[in-house]
């Protein structure tokens, strides 16, 4: 079990010699430091102390916002993959939106410019708190995307099984995750198109 670690008295101020940042710049520095360290030494060996030192941040500030390492890392992964206000792709058709979304999921899994979910699979398996945070974020984002894609399609006049949106996006993520894990690389564009055209689009299109 991963327990929250309360800051001790000697963590209530920034470390001597640190140049503590403020506001959003401080948040970005902390989250970037977490991802950098995971890439260098792995999730298991990263500590809140090492993140604070890399980011020149106050540990009190970190513990106030992220009581555990798993919470901090989960937010870092989310921001890295999506940005602060991720936009759902709008291509003009439901098929196009699904293709763009599948491509985004594939990129997230392999982490071209930072830690990937596939690379963190052992940490996610062994750390229940990290697993819960990441799972919650993935499902929340997938469901949001599915609902928005269907709502847009309906507004364009496309016939859609909107009630299937969340399930279909869960299926897309799970298929891409499994394929990436077993193949050691993200699915090709051709396989991504096949997933959309043979499975996702028929499930969402009314009359299928």
C-alpha positions as CSV (number, residue, x, y, z in Angstrom):
1,X,0.0,0.0,0.0
2,X,1.3,3.5,-0.9
3,X,0.8,5.9,2.0
4,X,0.6,9.6,1.9
5,X,3.9,11.1,3.2
6,X,3.3,14.1,5.4
7,X,6.0,16.8,5.1
8,X,8.2,17.0,8.2
9,X,9.3,20.2,9.7
10,X,12.5,20.4,7.7
11,X,10.5,20.2,4.4
12,X,8.4,23.2,5.2
13,X,10.6,25.7,3.3
14,X,12.5,25.6,0.1
15,X,15.9,24.0,0.2
16,X,18.8,26.4,0.7
17,X,20.1,27.7,-2.6
18,X,17.0,26.8,-4.5
19,X,15.4,29.3,-6.9
20,X,11.8,28.5,-6.2
21,X,9.4,29.3,-9.1
22,X,5.9,30.5,-8.7
23,X,2.5,29.6,-10.1
24,X,2.2,27.7,-13.3
25,X,5.9,27.8,-14.0
26,X,6.6,26.0,-10.7
27,X,4.0,23.4,-11.5
28,X,5.4,22.7,-15.0
29,X,9.0,22.6,-13.5
30,X,7.9,19.9,-10.9
31,X,6.0,17.8,-13.4
32,X,8.8,18.0,-16.0
33,X,11.3,17.0,-13.3
34,X,9.3,14.0,-12.4
35,X,9.1,12.8,-16.0
36,X,12.8,13.4,-16.6
37,X,13.8,11.4,-13.5
38,X,11.5,8.5,-14.4
39,X,13.2,8.4,-17.8
40,X,16.6,8.4,-16.2
41,X,16.2,6.0,-13.2
42,X,12.7,4.5,-13.4
43,X,9.6,5.1,-11.4
44,X,10.5,3.0,-8.5
45,X,13.8,4.9,-7.8
46,X,12.3,8.3,-8.1
47,X,11.5,10.1,-4.8
48,X,9.7,13.2,-3.9
49,X,13.0,14.6,-2.6
50,X,14.7,14.0,-5.9
51,X,11.9,15.7,-7.8
52,X,12.0,18.7,-5.5
53,X,15.8,19.0,-5.9
54,X,15.6,18.7,-9.7
55,X,12.8,21.3,-9.9
56,X,14.3,23.6,-7.3
57,X,10.9,23.5,-5.6
58,X,9.7,23.5,-2.0
59,X,8.7,20.0,-0.8
60,X,6.0,21.7,1.3
61,X,4.5,23.0,-1.9
62,X,4.7,19.6,-3.6
63,X,3.1,17.7,-0.7
64,X,0.3,20.2,-0.4
65,X,-0.7,19.6,-4.0
66,X,0.4,16.0,-4.5
67,X,0.3,14.1,-1.2
68,X,1.9,11.0,-2.8
69,X,4.4,10.3,-5.6
70,X,1.8,8.4,-7.5
71,X,-0.5,11.4,-7.7
72,X,2.3,13.7,-8.9
73,X,3.4,11.2,-11.5
74,X,-0.1,10.5,-12.7
75,X,-0.7,14.3,-13.3
76,X,2.7,14.6,-15.0
77,X,1.7,11.8,-17.4
78,X,-1.7,13.3,-18.1
79,X,-0.3,16.7,-18.9
80,X,2.5,15.3,-21.0
81,X,0.0,13.2,-23.1
82,X,-2.8,15.7,-23.3
83,X,-1.8,19.2,-22.3
84,X,-3.8,21.2,-19.8
85,X,-6.9,21.6,-22.0
86,X,-6.8,18.8,-24.5
87,X,-9.0,19.3,-27.6
88,X,-10.9,16.5,-29.0
89,X,-10.0,16.2,-32.7
90,X,-12.6,17.8,-35.0
91,X,-12.1,16.6,-38.6
92,X,-15.6,17.1,-40.0
93,X,-16.7,13.4,-39.9
94,X,-17.0,10.8,-37.2
95,X,-14.6,8.5,-39.0
96,X,-12.0,11.2,-39.2
97,X,-12.4,12.1,-35.5
98,X,-12.0,8.4,-34.6
99,X,-8.9,8.1,-36.8
100,X,-7.3,11.1,-35.1
101,X,-8.2,9.9,-31.7
102,X,-6.8,6.4,-32.3
103,X,-3.5,8.0,-33.5
104,X,-3.4,10.2,-30.3
105,X,-3.9,7.1,-28.1
106,X,-1.2,5.2,-29.9
107,X,1.3,8.1,-29.4
108,X,0.4,8.3,-25.7
109,X,1.1,4.6,-25.2
110,X,4.6,4.7,-26.7
111,X,5.6,8.1,-25.3
112,X,7.7,9.4,-28.2
113,X,8.9,12.4,-26.1
114,X,8.7,11.1,-22.5
115,X,7.7,8.1,-20.3
116,X,5.1,5.9,-21.9
117,X,2.3,3.9,-20.3
118,X,3.8,0.8,-21.8
119,X,7.1,1.6,-20.2
120,X,5.5,2.1,-16.8
121,X,3.5,-1.2,-16.9
122,X,5.4,-2.8,-14.1
123,X,5.0,0.3,-11.9
124,X,1.3,0.5,-12.7
125,X,1.0,-3.2,-11.9
126,X,2.8,-3.0,-8.6
127,X,1.7,0.4,-7.3
128,X,-2.0,0.3,-6.5
129,X,-2.2,4.0,-6.1
130,X,-0.5,4.8,-9.4
131,X,-2.7,2.2,-11.1
132,X,-5.9,3.8,-9.7
133,X,-4.9,7.3,-10.7
134,X,-3.8,6.4,-14.2
135,X,-6.8,4.2,-14.8
136,X,-9.2,6.9,-13.6
137,X,-7.6,9.5,-15.9
138,X,-7.5,7.2,-18.9
139,X,-11.1,6.2,-18.6
140,X,-12.3,9.8,-17.8
141,X,-10.5,11.1,-20.9
142,X,-11.7,8.2,-23.1
143,X,-15.3,8.7,-22.1
144,X,-15.1,12.5,-22.6
145,X,-13.7,12.0,-26.1
146,X,-16.3,9.4,-27.0
147,X,-19.2,11.5,-25.9
148,X,-17.9,14.6,-27.8
149,X,-17.2,12.7,-31.0
150,X,-20.8,11.3,-30.9
151,X,-22.3,14.7,-30.0
152,X,-20.5,16.3,-33.0
153,X,-21.6,13.6,-35.3
154,X,-25.2,14.0,-34.3
155,X,-25.0,17.8,-34.8
156,X,-23.7,17.1,-38.4
157,X,-26.7,14.8,-39.0
158,X,-24.8,11.5,-38.8
159,X,-26.8,8.6,-37.4
160,X,-25.0,7.5,-34.2
161,X,-25.4,5.0,-31.3
162,X,-24.3,7.7,-28.8
163,X,-25.1,5.4,-25.9
164,X,-22.2,3.2,-26.9
165,X,-19.6,6.1,-26.9
166,X,-17.9,5.3,-23.6
167,X,-17.7,1.5,-24.2
168,X,-16.4,1.9,-27.8
169,X,-13.6,4.3,-26.6
170,X,-12.7,1.9,-23.8
171,X,-12.4,-0.9,-26.4
172,X,-10.2,1.3,-28.6
173,X,-7.8,2.0,-25.8
174,X,-7.6,-1.6,-24.7
175,X,-7.0,-2.9,-28.2
176,X,-4.3,-0.4,-28.8
177,X,-2.6,-1.1,-25.5
178,X,-2.6,-4.8,-26.0
179,X,-1.3,-4.5,-29.6
180,X,1.5,-2.1,-28.5
181,X,2.5,-4.3,-25.6
182,X,2.7,-7.5,-27.7
183,X,4.2,-6.0,-30.8
184,X,6.7,-3.8,-29.0
185,X,5.6,-0.8,-31.1
186,X,2.6,1.3,-31.8
187,X,0.2,-0.1,-34.4
188,X,0.8,1.1,-38.0
189,X,-1.5,3.6,-39.6
190,X,-3.0,0.8,-41.6
191,X,-3.8,-1.2,-38.5
192,X,-5.2,1.9,-36.9
193,X,-7.5,2.5,-39.9
194,X,-8.6,-1.1,-39.7
195,X,-9.5,-0.7,-36.1
196,X,-11.7,2.3,-36.9
197,X,-13.3,0.9,-40.1
198,X,-13.9,-2.7,-39.0
199,X,-14.8,-2.2,-35.3
200,X,-15.2,1.3,-33.9
201,X,-17.2,3.0,-36.7
202,X,-19.6,0.1,-37.2
203,X,-20.3,0.0,-33.5
204,X,-21.1,3.7,-33.3
205,X,-23.0,4.1,-36.6
206,X,-26.8,3.6,-36.3
207,X,-28.2,0.9,-38.5
208,X,-25.1,-1.4,-38.1
